[in-house]
Amino acid sequence: MAINIPRAEYPRPQFVRGSWANLNGEWEFYNDLSASGADRELWKCEKFDGTITVPFCPESDLSGVGYKDFMTSVWYAKNIDVTAAQLEGRVLIHFGACDYLTSVYVNGNKVGTHKGGYTSFTFDITDSLTVGGNRIVVHALDDVRTMKQPAGKQSRKQYSFGCYYTRTTGIWQTVWLEYVPETYIEKIKITATDLGGEIMVETHLNKYVADASLKIEASFEGKPMASRTITLSGKVSQGTFTVSEVYPWNVGEPNLYDVRYTLIIDGKDVDTADGYFGIRRIDIDGYKVRINGKSVFQRLVLDQGFYPDGIYTAPTDEALVRDIEYSMNAGFNGARLHEKVFEERFLYHADKMGYLVWGEYPNWGVDTKDVELLHTYLPEWLESIERDYNHPSIVGWCPYNETWSKDQLHSNVSMIALATKYADPTRPVIDASGGYHAGITDIYDEHDYNQDPAVWEERCRAHANGEFFNKYLDKQVKYDGKMPYMVSEYGGIKWNPDMGQGNRDMKKSWGYGNAPQSMEEFCERYCKITAAIMATPNIMGFCYTQITDVEQEQNGLYYYDRSLKFPKEIYDRIKATNTAKAAIEEE
């Protein structure tokens, strides 16, 4: 009988091997309310009485648990079978994400610990496995109330409120096994910013071996474009190859090359993986941010990545595609992936659909002046940059959102922004979106939720004439007109025409400004403000808040369940406004 595995698709599309096993589905589960499970050595427990459906967090309905209160300690267990053939090489266990401090045990042996709730991690569990039955136990500690761990929009109260929502505890992305040879490729880092077609490749092996090389075979739409073998000089090696024809990746033009990597040792093929890459270059020229030499106005929407049934986890892979389609159908060409590190499958679909995204980190609630936070914040932020470096859809990084400190130059914000630039010099960095800019940001951005079109039109006229509006002059470095400028949050127009229908009750909802009295007023407000921004020749982009409602925050263009809020003619008018040519795009 076929077993229904939720989120059964391959979780890492840029580096695909054939020998793997998806561990999603039913696991044993224990909510360790006293957080004493470690003292009781629960990794030795033969059976947990509860069950949960992985990869959905226990707060979610899809998990089968649906426990909404605080959970500071949770335990998972799953029994698996491993064959002798699978143990001939190495066996890796991968976690897409598990919030927050995760320990993994195999047959009672601790195989690794990971700190961080948003990035992927891997442990080699080979030496703890035996042929036949094996038991995996996972323990996750998670307490957002400490204010010492990144938690994004997860509520630090028992209930959701304002723009804080239901928490995510423990496993919330796919768990999977991978069967690899003794020596294998850990990862490939691709830098494809040369429009002449030269591609830089950085190869990471699990260990150094002599007489090793990497064969690279690239194609475009089935046509061979490159074939080269690079000698590997150590555990980490760098080299280049050149494609014979250049098809750049761009907004709405998702040109991607397929690539196969083959590790060769002593003349024998020992490891193979398939992936893809896109050739795409980002440059800053005055007020303009250019993609492949052309000024592109970034028509972004805020995407918080929450789902009513899965919370942090999309119920299906198709749901990820649908979110991008809904955004593009409204005329947006990208999104700020807000206060959350999104799963790799979302970025894969953005790559495939020609959709721009900004990568962010869930910083809300942390003290930017607390140097100790560098030990928790910086490592995982750098992990996220490293994991997602190869995605052409990512056009910028933003490690912080709305931070306020007059000591910013000496705070974590400055240090982490500089570390981001060193980790990835190919993309622009916004140090603190909408907050205090420390003078090292590549793009100056502000958040403004004023909803009076007349005020926006006046401000934008002044901005075009060099009279730059600074909302928080007492708190931040003044914009001097010498770099690109973005309105990276605006709108947030509260609209709920279905008053009195359960969770759509207007009295319980929240949004910015005074709610319009009709759909027509909503549409007029949206279109006039957006048009004013786009008509300003020294503004390079906007980000509208937001694509969907999220729980009580009901200012989305779609309902939380992704159903339509408006009739087609309203979406058509919004799309017409968003897709009009922006002044900065005039060449």
C-alpha positions in Angstrom: 0.0 0.0 0.0 1.4 3.4 -1.0 2.3 5.7 1.9 1.2 9.3 1.7 4.3 11.4 2.5 3.6 15.2 2.9 5.9 17.5 1.1 7.4 14.6 -0.7 9.3 16.6 -3.4 13.1 16.8 -3.4 14.0 19.6 -0.9 17.3 20.9 -2.4 16.7 21.5 -6.1 20.1 23.1 -6.8 22.0 20.0 -5.9 20.1 16.8 -6.6 21.2 13.2 -5.9 19.2 10.1 -6.8 19.9 8.1 -3.6 17.8 9.6 -0.8 14.8 8.9 1.4 12.1 11.4 2.6 11.4 11.0 6.3 8.4 13.2 6.4 5.1 11.7 7.7 4.2 10.2 11.0 6.7 10.5 13.9 6.3 9.8 17.5 6.0 13.1 19.5 6.3 14.2 23.1 5.5 17.8 24.4 8.0 18.1 27.2 6.1 20.7 29.2 8.5 20.6 32.2 11.6 20.8 29.9 13.0 18.0 32.0 13.3 15.5 29.1 17.1 15.8 28.9 17.5 15.1 32.6 15.3 12.0 32.1 17.4 11.0 29.1 14.4 10.7 26.7 16.7 9.9 23.8 16.7 6.4 25.3 12.9 6.2 25.4 11.6 3.3 23.4 8.2 4.9 22.6 6.6 8.3 22.8 2.8 8.1 23.2 2.0 11.0 20.9 2.3 11.4 17.1 2.9 14.3 14.8 3.0 14.7 11.0 6.4 16.1 10.0 7.4 18.6 8.6 4.5 20.6 10.1 5.1 22.3 13.5 3.1 21.1 16.4 1.2 24.4 16.6 -0.2 23.8 13.1 -3.4 21.9 12.2 -1.6 19.9 9.6 0.7 18.4 12.2 -2.2 16.7 13.9 -1.2 18.3 17.2 -2.5 21.8 17.0 -1.2 22.9 20.4 -1.0 26.7 20.4 0.5 27.5 23.8 4.2 27.8 24.5 6.3 24.7 24.0 9.9 25.1 25.2 11.0 21.5 24.8 9.7 18.9 22.3 10.8 15.4 21.3 10.4 13.5 18.1 11.3 9.9 17.3 11.1 7.7 14.2 12.2 4.1 13.5 13.9 3.5 10.1 15.4 0.6 8.3 18.8 0.8 6.6 20.2 -1.8 4.3 23.8 -3.2 4.1 24.1 -1.6 0.6 23.2 1.8 2.0 25.8 1.5 4.7 28.6 0.9 2.2 29.1 4.6 2.0 28.0 7.4 4.3 24.5 8.2 5.4 23.6 11.8 6.0 20.5 13.1 7.8 19.3 16.6 6.6 16.9 19.0 8.3 15.5 21.8 6.3 14.9 23.7 9.5 14.1 23.1 13.1 13.5 25.8 15.7 15.6 26.4 17.7 18.3 24.4 19.5 18.3 20.9 18.0 20.0 17.8 19.2 19.8 14.5 17.2 20.3 11.0 18.5 20.6 7.8 16.6 20.3 4.5 18.5 21.0 6.4 21.7 24.1 8.1 20.4 24.2 11.9 20.1 25.2 12.7 16.5 25.0 16.5 16.5 23.6 19.8 17.7 22.5 22.8 15.7 21.6 26.3 17.0 19.2 28.3 14.9 15.6 28.0 13.8 15.8 28.9 10.1 18.7 27.3 8.2 19.3 23.8 7.0 21.8 21.5 8.7 23.3 18.0 8.2 24.8 15.3 10.3 26.7 12.2 9.2 25.0 9.4 11.1 26.8 6.4 9.5 28.8 5.3 12.5 25.7 5.1 14.7 23.6 3.0 12.3 23.2 -0.7 12.0 21.8 -2.9 9.2 18.1 -3.3 9.8 16.1 -1.2 12.4 17.4 2.1 13.8 15.8 4.7 16.0 16.2 8.5 15.4 15.3 10.9 18.2 15.2 14.7 17.8 15.1 17.1 20.7 14.3 20.8 20.1 14.5 23.6 22.7 12.7 26.8 21.8 11.8 29.8 23.9 11.1 33.0 22.1 10.4 34.8 25.4 14.1 34.9 26.2 14.5 37.6 23.6 17.9 36.0 23.0 17.0 34.0 19.9 15.8 35.1 16.5 12.1 34.6 16.2 10.8 37.0 13.6 7.0 37.4 13.8 6.5 34.6 16.3 4.4 35.9 19.2 6.1 36.3 22.5 2.7 36.4 24.2 0.4 33.4 24.6 -1.8 34.7 21.8 -1.3 36.4 18.5 -1.6 40.2 18.4 -0.9 43.1 16.1 1.7 41.9 13.6 2.8 39.0 15.7 1.5 35.5 14.9 1.3 31.9 15.9 4.7 30.4 16.9 6.6 27.6 15.2 8.4 25.1 17.4 10.7 22.3 16.4 10.8 20.7 12.9 9.1 22.8 10.2 10.9 21.7 7.0 11.6 18.3 5.4 13.8 15.7 7.1 15.6 13.4 4.8 18.3 10.9 4.4 20.9 10.9 1.7 23.2 8.0 0.8 26.6 9.2 -0.5 30.1 7.6 -1.1 32.9 7.8 1.4 34.2 10.9 -0.4 31.5 13.1 -1.7 30.7 16.7 -2.8 29.4 18.6 0.2 28.3 21.6 -1.8 29.0 23.7 -4.9 29.1 27.5 -4.9 28.5 29.1 -8.2 29.2 32.8 -9.1 27.6 33.5 -12.4 27.8 37.3 -12.7 30.0 37.6 -15.8 27.8 38.4 -18.8 30.7 37.1 -20.9 29.9 33.6 -19.7 32.8 32.8 -17.4 31.4 31.0 -14.4 33.3 30.6 -11.1 32.8 27.4 -9.2 33.9 26.6 -5.7 33.8 22.9 -4.7 33.5 21.7 -1.2 34.4 18.0 -0.4 33.7 16.2 2.9 37.4 15.5 3.1 40.6 16.0 1.1 41.8 13.3 -1.2 44.6 13.3 -3.7 44.0 12.9 -7.5 40.5 14.3 -7.4 38.8 16.4 -10.1 35.3 17.8 -10.8 33.7 17.3 -14.2 31.2 20.0 -15.1 28.7 19.6 -17.9 26.3 22.5 -18.6 23.4 22.8 -21.0 20.7 25.3 -21.9 17.3 23.9 -23.0 19.0 20.6 -23.8 21.8 22.1 -25.9 25.4 21.5 -24.5 27.0 24.7 -23.4 30.1 23.7 -21.5 32.2 20.6 -20.5 35.2 21.0 -18.4 37.1 19.0 -15.8 38.7 21.0 -13.0 41.5 19.6 -10.8 40.7 19.8 -7.1 43.6 20.9 -4.9 42.1 20.5 -1.5 38.9 20.1 0.5 37.8 23.4 -0.9 38.9 24.3 -4.5 38.1 27.0 -6.9 38.0 27.0 -10.7 36.2 28.4 -13.7 34.4 27.2 -16.8 32.8 29.2 -19.7 29.5 28.6 -21.4 29.5 28.9 -25.2 26.3 31.0 -25.3 25.1 33.5 -22.8 21.3 33.7 -21.9 21.0 36.0 -18.9 18.5 35.5 -16.1 16.2 38.5 -15.5 12.8 39.5 -14.3 10.2 37.6 -16.3 13.1 35.9 -18.2 14.1 32.9 -16.1 16.9 31.6 -18.3 18.5 28.8 -16.4 21.3 26.4 -17.3 21.2 22.8 -16.3 24.4 21.4 -14.9 25.8 18.1 -13.8 28.7 17.8 -11.4 30.8 14.6 -11.3 33.5 13.9 -8.7 36.3 11.8 -10.1 38.9 10.1 -7.9 41.7 8.1 -9.3 40.0 8.2 -12.7 36.7 6.8 -11.4 33.3 8.6 -11.1 32.4 8.4 -7.4 29.7 11.0 -6.9 27.2 12.8 -9.2 24.7 15.6 -8.6 22.5 17.7 -10.9 21.7 21.4 -10.5 21.2 24.6 -12.3 22.4 28.2 -12.3 21.5 31.5 -13.8 23.8 34.2 -15.2 22.8 37.5 -13.7 24.7 40.7 -12.7 23.6 43.4 -10.3 25.1 46.9 -10.4 24.4 50.2 -8.8 24.5 53.3 -11.0 23.6 56.5 -9.1 19.9 56.1 -8.2 19.5 53.0 -10.4 19.9 49.4 -9.5 20.7 47.6 -12.8 20.2 44.0 -13.6 22.4 42.9 -16.5 23.0 46.5 -17.3 19.4 47.6 -17.4 17.6 49.7 -14.8 14.8 47.6 -13.3 12.2 49.1 -11.0 11.6 46.7 -8.2 7.8 46.2 -7.8 7.9 44.2 -4.6 5.3 42.9 -2.2 5.8 41.9 1.4 5.6 38.2 1.9 5.6 36.9 5.4 5.5 33.2 4.5 2.6 32.1 6.9 -0.1 29.7 6.1 -3.4 29.1 8.1 -3.0 25.3 8.2 0.8 25.0 8.2 2.0 28.2 9.9 5.6 28.5 8.7 5.3 25.5 6.4 3.4 25.6 3.0 1.0 22.7 2.9 2.2 21.7 -0.6 4.9 22.6 -3.1 2.1 23.8 -5.3 1.2 26.4 -2.6 4.6 28.0 -3.0 4.1 28.3 -6.7 0.6 29.7 -6.2 1.9 32.5 -3.9 4.3 33.7 -6.5 1.6 33.5 -9.2 -0.8 35.5 -7.1 1.9 38.2 -6.7 2.8 38.3 -10.4 -0.9 38.3 -11.3 -1.2 41.5 -9.3 1.7 43.1 -11.2 4.5 42.6 -8.8 7.9 41.4 -10.0 9.2 40.3 -6.6 9.0 40.2 -2.9 10.6 41.0 0.4 10.8 37.6 2.1 10.0 39.2 5.5 11.4 38.3 8.9 11.9 34.7 7.9 14.4 32.6 5.9 12.2 30.9 3.3 12.7 27.3 2.3 14.8 26.4 -0.7 11.8 25.2 -2.7 10.4 28.7 -2.7 13.6 30.1 -4.0 13.7 27.4 -6.7 10.3 28.4 -7.9 11.3 32.1 -7.9 14.4 31.1 -10.0 12.1 29.2 -12.4 9.6 32.0 -12.7 11.8 35.0 -13.0 10.7 36.5 -9.7 13.0 38.9 -7.6 13.4 38.3 -3.9 15.2 40.0 -1.0 16.6 37.7 1.6 16.0 38.7 5.2 16.6 37.4 8.7 14.0 37.2 11.6 15.6 39.9 13.9 12.5 41.4 15.6 12.8 41.7 19.3 16.6 41.3 19.6 18.7 44.1 21.2 21.0 45.3 18.4 23.4 46.7 21.0 23.8 43.3 22.8 27.2 42.1 21.6 26.4 38.6 22.9 23.8 38.3 20.2 26.5 38.1 17.6 27.1 34.5 18.8 23.5 33.5 18.0 22.6 35.8 15.2 25.7 36.1 12.9 26.4 32.4 12.4 22.9 31.5 11.2 22.7 34.6 9.1 25.9 33.6 7.3 24.6 30.0 7.0 21.5 31.4 5.2 23.6 33.5 2.8 25.8 30.4 2.1 22.8 28.1 1.6 21.1 30.5 -0.8 24.0 32.1 -2.6 23.5 30.3 -5.9 19.9 31.5 -6.4 19.7 34.1 -9.2 16.3 35.3 -7.9 17.9 36.8 -4.8 18.8 40.4 -5.7 19.7 41.7 -2.2 20.2 40.9 1.5 18.7 42.6 4.5 19.9 41.2 7.8 17.8 43.7 10.0 14.4 45.2 9.8 13.4 48.4 11.7 16.1 48.8 14.3 16.5 52.0 16.2 19.8 52.9 17.9 21.8 56.1 17.8 24.9 53.9 18.5 24.3 52.0 15.3 27.9 52.5 14.0 29.1 50.5 17.0 26.2 48.0 17.1 25.6 44.5 15.8 23.8 46.1 12.8 26.9 47.6 11.4 29.1 44.6 12.0 26.5 42.2 10.5 26.0 44.4 7.5 29.7 44.5 6.8 30.0 40.7 7.3 27.2 40.3 4.8 29.1 42.4 2.2 32.2 40.2 2.7 30.2 37.0 2.5 28.5 38.1 -0.8 30.0 41.0 -2.7 27.8 40.3 -5.7 24.5 41.7 -4.2 23.5 45.0 -2.6 22.9 45.0 1.2 20.4 47.1 3.2 21.7 47.2 6.7 18.4 47.8 8.5 15.3 48.1 6.4 13.2 51.1 7.3 15.3 51.8 10.4 18.4 53.6 11.3 21.0 53.4 8.5 24.5 53.3 9.7 26.0 54.9 6.6 27.2 51.6 5.1 24.0 50.6 3.4 24.0 50.2 -0.4 20.3 51.3 -0.7 18.6 53.9 1.5 15.1 52.7 2.3 12.2 53.9 4.4 8.9 52.6 5.7 5.9 54.9 5.5 2.3 54.0 6.1 0.7 57.3 5.4 -2.3 56.6 3.3 -3.2 60.0 2.0 -2.5 60.1 -1.8 -2.2 63.9 -1.8 0.5 63.7 0.8 2.4 61.1 -1.2 2.1 63.1 -4.4 3.5 66.2 -2.7 6.4 64.2 -1.1 7.3 62.5 -4.3 7.4 65.8 -6.2 9.7 67.2 -3.6 11.8 64.0 -3.7 12.2 64.3 -7.5 13.4 67.9 -6.9 16.1 66.8 -4.4 14.0 67.7 -1.3 14.3 64.3 0.3 11.8 63.3 2.9 13.2 61.6 6.0 10.6 60.3 8.4 12.9 59.7 11.4 15.5 62.5 11.2 16.0 62.3 15.0 17.0 58.6 14.8 18.8 58.0 11.6 21.4 59.2 9.2 19.9 61.6 6.7 19.5 60.6 3.1 22.0 62.6 1.1 20.7 61.7 -2.4 23.8 59.9 -3.4 22.5 56.3 -3.5 19.4 54.4 -4.7 16.3 55.0 -2.6 13.4 52.6 -2.0 10.1 52.8 -0.3 10.4 49.3 1.2 7.2 49.3 3.1 4.0 51.3 2.5 0.3 50.8 2.2 -0.9 48.1 4.6 -4.4 49.2 3.8 -6.8 47.4 6.1 -9.6 45.9 4.1 -12.1 43.3 5.1 -15.4 43.4 3.2 -16.7 40.2 5.0 -17.5 41.7 8.4 -18.8 39.2 10.9 -17.6 36.0 9.3 -15.5 34.3 11.9 -11.8 35.1 11.6 -12.7 37.9 9.1 -14.5 39.9 11.8 -13.5 43.5 11.3 -13.5 44.2 15.0 -10.8 41.6 15.6 -8.7 42.6 12.6 -5.7 44.9 12.4 -4.1 47.0 9.7 -2.5 50.4 9.0 -4.5 53.6 8.7 -8.2 54.1 8.5 -9.9 51.4 6.6 -11.5 52.5 3.3 -15.3 52.5 3.1 -15.5 50.7 -0.2 -13.5 48.6 -2.7 -13.4 51.6 -5.0 -11.8 53.7 -2.2 -9.3 51.0 -1.5 -8.3 50.7 -5.2 -8.1 54.5 -5.7 -5.9 54.8 -2.6 -3.6 52.0 -3.7 -3.3 53.2 -7.3 -2.6 56.9 -6.6 0.0 56.3 -3.9 1.8 53.6 -6.0 1.6 55.7 -9.2 3.2 58.7 -7.3 6.1 56.5 -6.2 6.7 55.1 -9.7 6.6 58.5 -11.3 9.5 59.7 -9.1 12.7 59.4 -11.2 15.1 58.9 -8.2 13.1 56.1 -6.5 14.2 52.6 -7.6 11.5 50.4 -6.1 8.7 49.9 -3.6 7.4 47.1 -1.4 3.7 47.0 -0.7 2.4 45.6 2.6 1.3 42.9 1.9 0.4 39.9 -0.3 -2.0 38.1 2.1 -3.7 38.7 5.4 -1.9 36.9 8.3 -4.2 35.9 11.1 -5.5 39.2 12.7 -3.4 41.4 10.4 -5.9 41.9 7.6 -4.2 44.2 5.2 -3.4 41.7 2.4 -4.4 41.8 -1.2 -5.7 38.3 -0.7 -7.2 36.5 2.3 -5.1 34.4 4.6 -6.5 31.3 3.0 -5.4 32.7 -0.4 -9.0 33.3 -1.6 -9.7 36.5 -3.5 -10.6 39.7 -1.6 -11.6 41.6 -4.7 -13.3 41.1 -8.0 -11.2 40.7 -11.1 -11.6 44.3 -12.2 -9.9 45.6 -9.0 -6.9 43.2 -9.4 -6.7 44.3 -13.1 -6.5 48.0 -12.0 -3.9 47.2 -9.4 -1.9 45.2 -12.0 -2.1 48.0 -14.5 -0.7 50.5 -12.0 2.1 48.2 -10.9 3.2 47.3 -14.4 3.2 50.8 -15.8 6.7 52.0 -16.8 8.5 53.6 -13.8 10.3 56.9 -14.4 13.7 55.5 -13.3 13.3 52.8 -16.1 13.6 55.5 -18.8 16.9 55.1 -20.4 
